[in-house]
Amino acid sequence: MKRLAICIVLLFVPTLLLGQTGKLDTEGAVRQAWAHARNGYTSTVQKELGRLGDASAIALMKIIGGRPLEETDVDPILLIVALSYSEPRIVETESDRQPRATLFLLSYLVQVATDAKLKEKIGGTQEYVRDQYAKSVRQESITPAH
């Protein structure tokens, strides 16, 4: 009986460990963050978004696409974007470290927002994303990755 239990453990443990290092489902992670953003976020969501960078903006556009935005949608979007650029150096896909789609999305939000305070908040997020990206570029030039 012990041998059977050991065989089962040895059979399933490598599968579980490999499953934890698999590719991140970008849209799934952003959907999960979107669903919980109004109530805050967990450290798991923070960790997943932190590896996405610009890919999170693309996923947000897919999720939002085709429906009119409400002003209540903006805060969750800003939270997801900010978490996605908390540390651009750890973004898995190098091209997603540069915030092209993110800045496009934020510019769109500025255009559709009617409230001055909301526009200011969006502008602050734009500045944060630009600063985080610039900081990561400076750090990479000082200490290039191996």
JOHU-V666995 format. One record per helix or strand of 2 or more residues. SS is the DSSP state (H for helix, E for strand). FROM is the first residue (numbers start at 1). TO is the last residue. Records with the same first field share a line. If there is no record, write none. Layout:
SS->FROM-TO  FROM-TO
//
This chain:
H->2-20  26-39  43-50  54-64  71-84  88-90  94-97  100-112  116-142
//
